[in-house]
């Protein structure tokens, strides 16, 4: 994946001849035919970075519903800068209209408030930026509270004592907030007995107080505080507070003494606290455990009617809830509180939810269904059924599981067994599929394949597999083999009979003949016993170029369309690229890579690693040769045949990383052995490497290119050959050989005796 990148051209000691047209070309080499991108720039003696000016005030204070226009103009810059507007947090409002340096926002509201910036850019120096803030005037959340005489420990208001009424409103901007007080609709002015304080420094901003000194009977009535913003444009907020002999502090209870609520998971429930007194305050709900959040994720929820409504209640919501009177819209006294216990019932959670059991006839199977958690747990019933037929039912005692044992003596005993565990809230179910069908076969991937035929157009393949858990069910009688060309729809099927029981780990072989070169095929193998077909296994077999059985040699110059069946490693970071000098992009990274193939031809092909960005230092590209099969001289031992492996390599550039060569031996587990390595700049020429190898099993050659510290690090390979017999001249491997690899002089010998050769021989005797 290619990512954005910035290139900078710096001109020092600017001269008159430097005034010219400059172009920056972005090129992505050999990637999906992406076209080049070019940006042109004209440098003159008038070229200058941008400057701008805002034709607006800062801040801009507006009423909701108004339309505002922000204007930004350029005051300098060559070439002419482009102008745009951005918002400090989030995107511009969808309704906003942007026309170059002019931004219009119609019907503005509180959500549109924030900081807006005009940005000018002409690709010279840094962009210019100027900002202004939009403040949308608003009044929110009017509340009040009554404070009885603070000098007496009495929550009631009484004649002859002081009482204070407080009123609070959130205002934007706060400095424009004003309050007015009224009694029974008539304006009030501050006096010796009616003291009005516009702002109270002891409480939060936006609060006004009315202190009634020496309360008299004639002071009873309705007091109203009205909050306004200077200049209007925003509706006022008012609070009415009634002061009379019936004004009493709150009292909190639970209706009908129901301090416990039982619900089932998924229900919608209401927890209720009943408040008396006049006026009735807001009720605050919270968890009794202060660290546990409420169902909506907050730590506290408000309720004006004392009811807490919870939708889709879950087991995590079980616990005690506290309801508490707040000072808001009521008395500013010690809060009254009580608690309600919520009990959430939920059906049993059980294991296993599903389990497949494969058994042969004449065997016994025991199934166990375990309860993990449930509420309530005091009444747990269980029922075992096969289909709709009830087999067993009962009640749990002290154990947390129930078991059912079944003798598989007939086909009717196979099927799906369900165990339902039930409580008042519902049921949980364990399901057991008891079947007699066979497990799938497991393919043996590392056989000597293909088996080459003398005909040029076809090949054979030695397909080998083992059977998973052959003793778990009845004996396998045959296999159904399906074969089709990869990508086609039609399957060709045949049946392979099996004589006698199959042992665990036994290797079974079947030769597939008349396969068309070089097509890959999809193989489907299905075991069959007297209960029918078991599980199928599918694999893809691929044609791989052999060592010529007559000449005993392999040559590859990467000239053909399929690259001699070399393949890319699907797990590495990037890939090798096929290239020739004649097709190479003229805008390639200079000072690295070959200018011809190893034979000196500009039309010849080679493979190379492209180290330009986005490649990073240390990233690897791995190229796999075909699988080469060796002729076995002794089925019980190994072949001592030597092969001369040679190739040409080109490592030119000041950022060259490493080229590593591995030999992968194909066995029950594949083994990779490093046999050659080179690092660093080797000059602008091709070099040849020759290594003797003595593989004892089918093998592959792996070319691993490692990206160096920069873009001048292309590594190329060409003219790979493997010839039977030792090299007349060899190169000493760079790395020390691992255990199991013997080096004699300058020749690398590999002595391995894998057990699978012996097993393969035995399987051919079946």
GUTITOR-709095 format. One line per field, with one value per residue (C-alpha): chain; x, y, z. Coordinates in steps of 0.02 Angstrom, whole numbers. Example, Ala and Ser with C-alpha at 12.3 -4.5 7.8 and 13.67 -1.06 7.14 Angstrom:
chain (A | A)
px (615 | 684)
py (-225 | -53)
pz (390 | 357)
END
This chain:
chain (A | A | A | A | A | A | A | A | A | A | A | A | A | A | A | A | A | A | A | A | A | A | A | A | A | A | A | A | A | A | A | A | A | A | A | A | A | A | A | A | A | A | A | A | A | A | A | A | A | A | A | A | A | A | A | A | A | A | A | A | A | A | A | A | A | A | A | A | A | A | A | A | A | A | A | A | A | A | A | A | A | A | A | A | A | A | A | A | A | A | A | A | A | A | A | A | A | A | A | A | A | A | A | A | A | A | A | A | A | A | A | A | A | A | A | A | A | A | A | A | A | A | A | A | A | A | A | A | A | A | A | A | A | A | A | A | A | A | A | A | A | A | A | A | A | A | A | A | A | A | A | A | A | A | A | A | A | A | A | A | A | A | A | A | A | A | A | A | A | A | A | A | A | A | A | A | A | A | A | A | A | A | A | A | A | A | A | A | A | A | A | A | A | A | A | A | A | A | A | A | A | A | A | A | A | A | A | A | A | A | A | A | A | A | A | A | A | A | A | A | A | A | A | A | A | A | A | A | A | A | A | A | A | A | A | A | A | A | A | A | A | A | A | A | A | A | A | A | A | A | A | A | A | A | A | A | A | A | A | A | A | A | A | A | A | A | A | A | A | A | A | A | A | A | A | A | A | A | A | A | A | A | A | A | A | A | A | A | A | A | A | A | A | A | A | A | A | A | A | A | A | A | A | A | A | A | A | A | A | A | A | A | A | A | A | A | A | A | A | A | A | A | A | A | A | A | A | A | A | A | A | A | A | A | A | A | A | A | A | A | A | A | A | A | A | A | A | A | A | A | A | A | A | A | A | A | A | A | A | A | A | A | A | A | A | A | A | A | A | A | A | A | A | A | A | A | A | A | A | A | A | A | A | A | A | A | A | A | A | A | A | A | A | A | A | A | A | A | A | A | A | A | A | A | A | A | A | A | A | A | A | A | A | A | A | A | A | A | A | A | A | A | A | A | A | A | A | A | A | A | A | A | A | A | A | A | A | A | A | A | A | A | A | A | A | A | A | A | A | A | A | A | A | A | A | A | A | A | A | A | A | A | A | A | A | A | A | A | A | A | A | A | A | A | A | A | A | A | A | A | A | A | A | A | A | A | A | A | A | A | A | A | A | A | A | A | A | A | A | A | A | A | A | A | A | A | A | A | A | A | A | A | A | A | A | A | A | A | A | A | A | A | A | A | A | A | A | A | A | A | A | A | A | A | A | A | A | A | A | A | A | A | A | A | A | A | A | A | A | A | A | A | A | A | A | A | A | A | A | A | A | A | A | A | A | A | A | A | A | A | A | A | A | A | A | A | A | A | A | A | A | A | A | A | A | A | A | A | A | A | A | A | A | A | A | A | A | A | A | A | A | A | A | A | A | A | A | A | A | A | A | A | A | A | A | A | A | A | A | A | A | A | A | A | A | A | A | A | A | A | A | A | A | A | A | A | A | A | A | A | A | A | A | A | A | A | A | A | A | A | A | A | A | A | A | A | A | A | A | A | A | A | A | A | A | A | A | A | A | A | A | A | A | A | A | A | A | A | A | A | A | A | A | A | A | A | A | A | A | A | A | A | A | A | A | A | A | A | A | A | A | A | A | A | A | A | A | A | A | A | A | A | A | A | A | A | A | A | A | A | A | A | A | A | A | A | A | A | A | A | A | A | A | A | A | A | A | A | A | A | A | A | A | A | A | A | A | A | A | A | A | A | A | A | A | A | A | A | A | A | A | A | A | A | A | A)
px (0 | 69 | 46 | 59 | 233 | 297 | 448 | 532 | 648 | 758 | 850 | 992 | 1072 | 934 | 1000 | 909 | 934 | 838 | 676 | 596 | 460 | 481 | 389 | 373 | 332 | 265 | 291 | 245 | 350 | 274 | 122 | -49 | -10 | -42 | -12 | 117 | 62 | 145 | 132 | 207 | 262 | 324 | 456 | 473 | 539 | 360 | 333 | 277 | 188 | 3 | -69 | -253 | -374 | -542 | -682 | -775 | -772 | -700 | -797 | -960 | -1111 | -1276 | -1452 | -1515 | -1602 | -1497 | -1392 | -1210 | -1077 | -891 | -781 | -595 | -490 | -310 | -190 | -39 | 38 | 101 | 35 | -140 | -184 | -337 | -453 | -555 | -639 | -618 | -690 | -579 | -686 | -782 | -835 | -921 | -1111 | -1197 | -1306 | -1153 | -1117 | -933 | -885 | -697 | -663 | -846 | -934 | -1121 | -1213 | -1404 | -1523 | -1381 | -1407 | -1308 | -1230 | -1151 | -1053 | -863 | -702 | -693 | -531 | -493 | -343 | -247 | -123 | -21 | 115 | 239 | 297 | 170 | -18 | -91 | -227 | -342 | -482 | -640 | -763 | -951 | -1053 | -1238 | -1335 | -1441 | -1528 | -1537 | -1594 | -1687 | -1692 | -1728 | -1712 | -1777 | -1660 | -1744 | -1666 | -1484 | -1468 | -1593 | -1585 | -1758 | -1799 | -1966 | -1997 | -2080 | -2153 | -2024 | -1874 | -1770 | -1799 | -1695 | -1751 | -1612 | -1633 | -1503 | -1493 | -1356 | -1325 | -1217 | -1133 | -1140 | -1099 | -1263 | -1371 | -1492 | -1626 | -1792 | -1896 | -2085 | -2209 | -2381 | -2340 | -2280 | -2099 | -1993 | -1853 | -1719 | -1762 | -1714 | -1827 | -1819 | -1634 | -1601 | -1426 | -1399 | -1245 | -1193 | -1004 | -1029 | -1123 | -1103 | -1118 | -1289 | -1371 | -1481 | -1545 | -1697 | -1678 | -1840 | -1792 | -1913 | -2046 | -2222 | -2393 | -2407 | -2250 | -2340 | -2366 | -2289 | -2115 | -2050 | -1872 | -1854 | -1687 | -1653 | -1510 | -1471 | -1532 | -1667 | -1680 | -1685 | -1843 | -1837 | -1835 | -1940 | -1962 | -2113 | -2088 | -2236 | -2204 | -2350 | -2399 | -2417 | -2237 | -2153 | -1991 | -1994 | -2020 | -1966 | -2042 | -2060 | -2240 | -2323 | -2158 | -2093 | -1908 | -1876 | -1913 | -1897 | -1880 | -1827 | -1684 | -1744 | -1895 | -1933 | -1951 | -1987 | -1908 | -2012 | -1985 | -2131 | -2096 | -2214 | -2196 | -2220 | -2141 | -2085 | -1901 | -1809 | -1761 | -1583 | -1554 | -1385 | -1314 | -1289 | -1113 | -1050 | -921 | -1048 | -1128 | -1313 | -1392 | -1362 | -1177 | -1188 | -1160 | -1325 | -1494 | -1630 | -1815 | -1954 | -2086 | -1975 | -1980 | -1823 | -1866 | -1744 | -1769 | -1701 | -1639 | -1488 | -1411 | -1271 | -1402 | -1443 | -1411 | -1468 | -1520 | -1525 | -1657 | -1620 | -1701 | -1599 | -1598 | -1662 | -1843 | -1865 | -1791 | -1603 | -1597 | -1512 | -1563 | -1694 | -1652 | -1706 | -1654 | -1737 | -1666 | -1673 | -1663 | -1643 | -1684 | -1601 | -1609 | -1470 | -1308 | -1246 | -1102 | -1073 | -1194 | -1153 | -1043 | -1023 | -992 | -945 | -971 | -981 | -1120 | -1109 | -1027 | -1087 | -1087 | -1109 | -1165 | -1150 | -1236 | -1165 | -1244 | -1123 | -1239 | -1425 | -1543 | -1640 | -1545 | -1662 | -1776 | -1682 | -1763 | -1687 | -1759 | -1666 | -1743 | -1696 | -1787 | -1959 | -1952 | -1934 | -1800 | -1774 | -1823 | -1789 | -1734 | -1558 | -1497 | -1327 | -1232 | -1217 | -1235 | -1343 | -1284 | -1364 | -1288 | -1345 | -1301 | -1278 | -1353 | -1452 | -1463 | -1608 | -1488 | -1402 | -1468 | -1470 | -1491 | -1550 | -1539 | -1645 | -1608 | -1752 | -1783 | -1917 | -1833 | -1817 | -1705 | -1532 | -1494 | -1349 | -1353 | -1258 | -1250 | -1215 | -1169 | -1085 | -1010 | -823 | -704 | -622 | -460 | -300 | -193 | -8 | 63 | 246 | 244 | 357 | 246 | 204 | 247 | 310 | 254 | 344 | 202 | 234 | 53 | 1 | 67 | 21 | 8 | 37 | -103 | -74 | -177 | -208 | -376 | -425 | -480 | -517 | -564 | -693 | -832 | -870 | -741 | -718 | -767 | -717 | -674 | -764 | -634 | -690 | -577 | -598 | -489 | -474 | -603 | -716 | -888 | -894 | -830 | -769 | -798 | -735 | -737 | -582 | -614 | -527 | -476 | -477 | -475 | -368 | -242 | -211 | -72 | -74 | -24 | -142 | -90 | -186 | -106 | -201 | -160 | -185 | -186 | -163 | -2 | 14 | -164 | -197 | -336 | -456 | -469 | -615 | -600 | -746 | -741 | -888 | -945 | -1109 | -1193 | -1154 | -1034 | -923 | -840 | -746 | -573 | -523 | -352 | -274 | -135 | -21 | 92 | 276 | 416 | 523 | 706 | 716 | 722 | 844 | 956 | 938 | 943 | 835 | 863 | 764 | 798 | 623 | 584 | 422 | 255 | 241 | 416 | 464 | 329 | 422 | 293 | 285 | 277 | 102 | 160 | 301 | 292 | 311 | 348 | 486 | 452 | 485 | 574 | 683 | 787 | 678 | 518 | 591 | 515 | 633 | 597 | 665 | 774 | 949 | 1111 | 1037 | 978 | 1039 | 1033 | 1028 | 990 | 1130 | 1166 | 1189 | 1022 | 909 | 762 | 798 | 702 | 760 | 679 | 715 | 653 | 590 | 651 | 570 | 443 | 333 | 458 | 545 | 714 | 716 | 559 | 576 | 519 | 530 | 523 | 494 | 559 | 452 | 462 | 602 | 589 | 742 | 759 | 764 | 898 | 849 | 672 | 743 | 880 | 926 | 994 | 1174 | 1144 | 1231 | 1162 | 1252 | 1140 | 1194 | 1122 | 1173 | 1144 | 1157 | 1178 | 1218 | 1173 | 1227 | 1075 | 1089 | 1021 | 1043 | 1010 | 985 | 965 | 876 | 854 | 684 | 675 | 502 | 460 | 328 | 381 | 470 | 647 | 730 | 921 | 1017 | 1149 | 1212 | 1203 | 1274 | 1251 | 1301 | 1351 | 1436 | 1458 | 1366 | 1387 | 1314 | 1401 | 1378 | 1358 | 1378 | 1333 | 1335 | 1182 | 1142 | 954 | 881 | 700 | 596 | 658 | 634 | 753 | 700 | 769 | 747 | 780 | 795 | 769 | 914 | 911 | 860 | 785 | 950 | 943 | 870 | 930 | 909 | 930 | 935 | 981 | 944 | 1001 | 1006 | 1110 | 1141 | 1321 | 1440 | 1496 | 1669 | 1688 | 1594 | 1568 | 1595 | 1429 | 1433 | 1339 | 1392 | 1291 | 1163 | 1167 | 1128 | 1221 | 1397 | 1521 | 1669 | 1796 | 1696 | 1555 | 1395 | 1326 | 1156 | 1130 | 951 | 857 | 672 | 560 | 426 | 528 | 508 | 322 | 299 | 380 | 265 | 111 | 153 | 150 | -37)
py (0 | 169 | 315 | 503 | 579 | 758 | 812 | 982 | 1076 | 1206 | 1341 | 1423 | 1591 | 1628 | 1696 | 1778 | 1621 | 1522 | 1608 | 1474 | 1343 | 1190 | 1023 | 884 | 713 | 573 | 400 | 227 | 99 | -64 | -55 | -83 | 38 | 190 | 347 | 476 | 637 | 805 | 972 | 1128 | 1287 | 1454 | 1544 | 1733 | 1885 | 1917 | 1744 | 1765 | 1670 | 1713 | 1840 | 1868 | 1979 | 1940 | 2065 | 2008 | 2042 | 1923 | 1851 | 1854 | 1849 | 1805 | 1753 | 1580 | 1578 | 1717 | 1703 | 1754 | 1781 | 1767 | 1857 | 1825 | 1918 | 1899 | 2043 | 1963 | 1810 | 1759 | 1652 | 1699 | 1596 | 1485 | 1518 | 1397 | 1389 | 1252 | 1221 | 1188 | 1040 | 936 | 979 | 1134 | 1128 | 1038 | 1191 | 1306 | 1383 | 1408 | 1523 | 1548 | 1664 | 1690 | 1569 | 1587 | 1492 | 1509 | 1482 | 1464 | 1365 | 1317 | 1166 | 1282 | 1380 | 1363 | 1427 | 1450 | 1480 | 1549 | 1463 | 1530 | 1422 | 1447 | 1315 | 1451 | 1447 | 1402 | 1427 | 1585 | 1560 | 1679 | 1629 | 1697 | 1625 | 1614 | 1627 | 1584 | 1668 | 1550 | 1524 | 1348 | 1247 | 1359 | 1293 | 1357 | 1302 | 1361 | 1377 | 1391 | 1501 | 1441 | 1497 | 1366 | 1177 | 1165 | 1114 | 1206 | 1388 | 1484 | 1657 | 1772 | 1684 | 1710 | 1614 | 1625 | 1586 | 1550 | 1544 | 1478 | 1487 | 1440 | 1585 | 1610 | 1731 | 1736 | 1921 | 1966 | 1878 | 1985 | 1937 | 2014 | 1966 | 1973 | 1939 | 1886 | 1961 | 2130 | 2186 | 2176 | 2293 | 2262 | 2331 | 2305 | 2151 | 2094 | 2084 | 2042 | 1984 | 1975 | 1862 | 1752 | 1723 | 1575 | 1471 | 1436 | 1577 | 1629 | 1626 | 1759 | 1760 | 1837 | 1845 | 1875 | 1940 | 1910 | 1816 | 1885 | 1817 | 1953 | 1885 | 1726 | 1718 | 1666 | 1731 | 1729 | 1752 | 1794 | 1770 | 1874 | 1913 | 2094 | 2147 | 2012 | 1889 | 1740 | 1690 | 1725 | 1584 | 1601 | 1500 | 1512 | 1476 | 1471 | 1522 | 1487 | 1391 | 1234 | 1245 | 1099 | 1002 | 837 | 661 | 508 | 333 | 178 | 146 | 2 | -34 | -122 | -107 | -257 | -272 | -439 | -436 | -553 | -515 | -414 | -339 | -154 | -109 | 44 | 77 | 204 | 320 | 426 | 602 | 711 | 891 | 1056 | 1092 | 920 | 917 | 827 | 648 | 589 | 403 | 316 | 145 | 107 | 58 | 230 | 160 | 65 | 166 | 179 | 85 | 234 | 239 | 395 | 398 | 486 | 506 | 636 | 599 | 728 | 600 | 485 | 342 | 262 | 171 | 38 | -37 | -211 | -246 | -361 | -467 | -338 | -215 | -322 | -229 | -89 | 80 | 240 | 374 | 542 | 714 | 852 | 1035 | 1080 | 1139 | 1102 | 1131 | 1155 | 1038 | 874 | 752 | 620 | 450 | 269 | 115 | -10 | -183 | -243 | -430 | -485 | -665 | -747 | -920 | -1046 | -1027 | -1202 | -1292 | -1362 | -1269 | -1394 | -1548 | -1678 | -1857 | -1993 | -2172 | -2340 | -2467 | -2568 | -2429 | -2320 | -2130 | -2021 | -1840 | -1709 | -1539 | -1421 | -1264 | -1117 | -988 | -956 | -854 | -912 | -1073 | -1147 | -1224 | -1305 | -1440 | -1539 | -1632 | -1746 | -1772 | -1859 | -1756 | -1732 | -1892 | -1864 | -1979 | -1920 | -1775 | -1726 | -1594 | -1543 | -1589 | -1526 | -1556 | -1428 | -1548 | -1688 | -1840 | -1958 | -2124 | -2203 | -2373 | -2359 | -2526 | -2469 | -2329 | -2256 | -2210 | -2084 | -1906 | -1742 | -1755 | -1595 | -1561 | -1415 | -1344 | -1237 | -1107 | -973 | -856 | -978 | -1119 | -1155 | -1295 | -1415 | -1504 | -1663 | -1729 | -1916 | -1985 | -2135 | -2045 | -2046 | -1902 | -1819 | -1886 | -1785 | -1758 | -1795 | -1645 | -1689 | -1838 | -1857 | -1774 | -1771 | -1943 | -1888 | -1978 | -1988 | -1899 | -1713 | -1658 | -1755 | -1796 | -1910 | -1868 | -1978 | -1928 | -1984 | -1964 | -2031 | -2055 | -1949 | -2057 | -2215 | -2312 | -2186 | -2253 | -2406 | -2466 | -2364 | -2467 | -2348 | -2171 | -2065 | -1967 | -1808 | -1723 | -1563 | -1432 | -1281 | -1150 | -1273 | -1332 | -1515 | -1649 | -1820 | -1948 | -2124 | -2243 | -2313 | -2475 | -2511 | -2687 | -2713 | -2588 | -2431 | -2403 | -2235 | -2144 | -2268 | -2186 | -2224 | -2192 | -2171 | -2119 | -1990 | -2010 | -1915 | -1743 | -1606 | -1505 | -1379 | -1366 | -1368 | -1481 | -1479 | -1645 | -1695 | -1853 | -1923 | -2078 | -2199 | -2325 | -2419 | -2260 | -2166 | -2026 | -1946 | -1775 | -1726 | -1652 | -1540 | -1487 | -1412 | -1503 | -1401 | -1444 | -1417 | -1421 | -1578 | -1606 | -1681 | -1870 | -1893 | -1740 | -1723 | -1534 | -1379 | -1205 | -1046 | -874 | -808 | -784 | -885 | -818 | -928 | -887 | -1073 | -1100 | -996 | -929 | -784 | -818 | -765 | -730 | -607 | -416 | -383 | -477 | -502 | -417 | -484 | -352 | -319 | -168 | -132 | -129 | -42 | 130 | 269 | 359 | 217 | 252 | 290 | 214 | 43 | -113 | -195 | -118 | -288 | -467 | -585 | -624 | -441 | -423 | -273 | -380 | -524 | -542 | -559 | -550 | -405 | -326 | -146 | -53 | 116 | 181 | 123 | -17 | -7 | -67 | -252 | -299 | -464 | -533 | -723 | -817 | -1007 | -1123 | -1270 | -1430 | -1539 | -1727 | -1836 | -2015 | -2136 | -2268 | -2356 | -2347 | -2373 | -2244 | -2082 | -2036 | -1978 | -1888 | -1719 | -1569 | -1412 | -1262 | -1099 | -928 | -751 | -605 | -415 | -310 | -130 | 25 | 112 | 46 | -139 | -253 | -443 | -589 | -753 | -926 | -1066 | -1250 | -1315 | -1503 | -1577 | -1700 | -1725 | -1551 | -1436 | -1383 | -1224 | -1217 | -1062 | -1114 | -947 | -762 | -596 | -416 | -242 | -161 | -282 | -159 | -129 | -305 | -480 | -613 | -802 | -912 | -1102 | -1217 | -1407 | -1482 | -1662 | -1663 | -1822 | -1778 | -1671 | -1493 | -1311 | -1165 | -1002 | -832 | -704 | -519 | -404 | -216 | -107 | 68 | 166 | 165 | 129 | -54 | -156 | -338 | -448 | -633 | -724 | -887 | -1012 | -1190 | -1358 | -1495 | -1672 | -1692 | -1586 | -1413 | -1399 | -1237 | -1192 | -1041 | -1059 | -1021 | -862 | -924 | -1062 | -1221 | -1276 | -1444 | -1587 | -1504 | -1560 | -1450 | -1535 | -1416 | -1297 | -1420 | -1416 | -1591 | -1620 | -1789 | -1819 | -1983 | -1940 | -2077 | -2031 | -2111 | -2279 | -2249 | -2198 | -2358 | -2461 | -2371 | -2419 | -2602 | -2593)
pz (0 | -50 | 71 | 53 | 51 | 43 | -57 | -27 | -144 | -57 | -153 | -57 | -105 | -231 | -398 | -545 | -650 | -519 | -570 | -680 | -694 | -580 | -591 | -462 | -535 | -424 | -498 | -434 | -525 | -586 | -475 | -555 | -699 | -588 | -694 | -643 | -559 | -597 | -505 | -587 | -499 | -565 | -462 | -494 | -401 | -341 | -264 | -83 | 54 | 87 | 208 | 250 | 346 | 427 | 399 | 556 | 742 | 869 | 954 | 855 | 973 | 886 | 930 | 878 | 709 | 634 | 477 | 491 | 359 | 390 | 262 | 236 | 106 | 48 | 78 | -3 | -83 | -255 | -336 | -278 | -124 | -112 | 36 | 139 | 309 | 440 | 613 | 764 | 821 | 695 | 519 | 455 | 479 | 334 | 302 | 287 | 116 | 73 | -71 | -74 | 73 | 121 | 241 | 270 | 407 | 400 | 549 | 673 | 834 | 988 | 901 | 773 | 904 | 908 | 832 | 643 | 548 | 376 | 295 | 144 | 47 | -111 | -81 | -32 | 147 | 281 | 256 | 334 | 465 | 562 | 679 | 758 | 886 | 862 | 1023 | 1009 | 1148 | 1255 | 1422 | 1492 | 1643 | 1764 | 1944 | 2118 | 2300 | 2469 | 2617 | 2790 | 2925 | 2929 | 3111 | 3174 | 3158 | 3086 | 2907 | 2910 | 2869 | 3011 | 3044 | 3122 | 3047 | 2891 | 2729 | 2571 | 2393 | 2265 | 2076 | 1953 | 1762 | 1637 | 1518 | 1362 | 1373 | 1562 | 1574 | 1486 | 1616 | 1718 | 1846 | 1897 | 2050 | 2065 | 2206 | 2147 | 1978 | 2044 | 2031 | 2187 | 2235 | 2363 | 2537 | 2719 | 2734 | 2552 | 2508 | 2325 | 2275 | 2087 | 2097 | 2241 | 2250 | 2367 | 2237 | 2052 | 1924 | 1863 | 2036 | 2116 | 2297 | 2381 | 2572 | 2667 | 2840 | 2985 | 2883 | 2911 | 2865 | 2734 | 2650 | 2598 | 2410 | 2244 | 2208 | 2030 | 1969 | 1785 | 1694 | 1537 | 1420 | 1383 | 1212 | 1202 | 1060 | 1178 | 1274 | 1461 | 1590 | 1747 | 1907 | 2023 | 2208 | 2328 | 2509 | 2625 | 2782 | 2672 | 2612 | 2701 | 2677 | 2581 | 2644 | 2544 | 2549 | 2440 | 2382 | 2476 | 2562 | 2405 | 2436 | 2323 | 2136 | 2043 | 1853 | 1715 | 1599 | 1450 | 1539 | 1556 | 1740 | 1846 | 2015 | 2113 | 2259 | 2322 | 2383 | 2485 | 2538 | 2450 | 2330 | 2272 | 2229 | 2090 | 2138 | 2105 | 2071 | 2092 | 2133 | 2317 | 2270 | 2219 | 2100 | 1993 | 1850 | 1814 | 1667 | 1551 | 1596 | 1704 | 1892 | 1930 | 1845 | 1876 | 1894 | 1915 | 1964 | 2069 | 1941 | 1870 | 1707 | 1644 | 1471 | 1429 | 1604 | 1617 | 1754 | 1776 | 1839 | 1991 | 2155 | 2270 | 2201 | 2304 | 2276 | 2355 | 2362 | 2284 | 2334 | 2161 | 2150 | 2333 | 2505 | 2527 | 2676 | 2718 | 2580 | 2616 | 2544 | 2535 | 2435 | 2319 | 2285 | 2104 | 2076 | 1895 | 1857 | 1706 | 1630 | 1656 | 1560 | 1518 | 1431 | 1308 | 1197 | 1058 | 1049 | 913 | 968 | 843 | 900 | 816 | 843 | 1002 | 1102 | 1247 | 1254 | 1408 | 1387 | 1525 | 1531 | 1662 | 1737 | 1740 | 1820 | 1841 | 1950 | 2040 | 2074 | 2203 | 2071 | 1927 | 1821 | 1677 | 1527 | 1405 | 1233 | 1071 | 943 | 1019 | 1122 | 1310 | 1380 | 1558 | 1673 | 1852 | 1976 | 2026 | 2199 | 2254 | 2091 | 1952 | 1806 | 1736 | 1636 | 1512 | 1458 | 1295 | 1219 | 1031 | 979 | 825 | 697 | 796 | 936 | 825 | 818 | 913 | 1102 | 1188 | 1374 | 1434 | 1607 | 1669 | 1805 | 1831 | 1705 | 1560 | 1502 | 1437 | 1315 | 1285 | 1116 | 1073 | 895 | 907 | 737 | 659 | 508 | 484 | 518 | 367 | 294 | 316 | 162 | 167 | 76 | 62 | -55 | -207 | -335 | -473 | -542 | -713 | -869 | -1035 | -1123 | -1138 | -1112 | -956 | -783 | -639 | -455 | -303 | -184 | -5 | 154 | 328 | 412 | 562 | 710 | 608 | 766 | 825 | 712 | 607 | 483 | 325 | 174 | 33 | -17 | -146 | -244 | -333 | -460 | -561 | -640 | -526 | -572 | -665 | -607 | -659 | -540 | -599 | -463 | -432 | -284 | -201 | -105 | 60 | 109 | 296 | 439 | 429 | 568 | 649 | 556 | 411 | 245 | 101 | -80 | -243 | -407 | -510 | -695 | -857 | -776 | -905 | -889 | -809 | -742 | -552 | -489 | -343 | -251 | -138 | -36 | 65 | 178 | 171 | 301 | 321 | 387 | 229 | 186 | 316 | 314 | 157 | 142 | -4 | -67 | -223 | -313 | -424 | -569 | -527 | -652 | -634 | -658 | -832 | -803 | -949 | -940 | -751 | -757 | -736 | -810 | -787 | -860 | -814 | -997 | -1004 | -947 | -792 | -727 | -733 | -600 | -469 | -344 | -222 | -34 | 20 | 199 | 163 | 159 | -28 | -191 | -317 | -484 | -660 | -766 | -917 | -962 | -1113 | -1010 | -857 | -822 | -875 | -712 | -606 | -453 | -521 | -459 | -421 | -512 | -675 | -849 | -937 | -891 | -840 | -1023 | -1069 | -1162 | -1135 | -1193 | -1074 | -911 | -731 | -557 | -438 | -276 | -289 | -133 | -164 | -40 | 42 | 75 | 245 | 304 | 348 | 249 | 154 | -14 | -37 | -202 | -203 | -338 | -396 | -294 | -361 | -337 | -317 | -379 | -232 | -249 | -86 | -13 | 162 | 150 | 68 | -100 | -110 | -275 | -283 | -376 | -431 | -395 | -477 | -513 | -558 | -441 | -456 | -298 | -348 | -245 | -86 | 10 | -36 | 101 | 93 | -23 | 70 | -8 | 85 | 46 | 101 | 125 | 110 | 247 | 380 | 433 | 311 | 357 | 291 | 292 | 243 | 115 | 49 | 92 | 31 | 89 | 33 | -130 | -252 | -395 | -559 | -629 | -623 | -516 | -520 | -366 | -366 | -221 | -207 | -123 | -73 | -37 | 35 | -4 | -120 | -104 | -151 | -168 | -82 | -134 | 5 | -31 | 119 | 96 | 152 | 232 | 76 | -99 | -191 | -142 | -288 | -291 | -446 | -490 | -657 | -745 | -606 | -642 | -551 | -633 | -570 | -516 | -417 | -473 | -547 | -450 | -292 | -178 | 9 | 99 | 201 | 354 | 472 | 441 | 572 | 658 | 540 | 394 | 354 | 259 | 180 | 107 | -1 | -34 | 67 | 104 | 184 | 271 | 326 | 342 | 364 | 426 | 302 | 159 | 243 | 275 | 94 | 36 | 147 | 84 | -94 | -42 | 7)
END
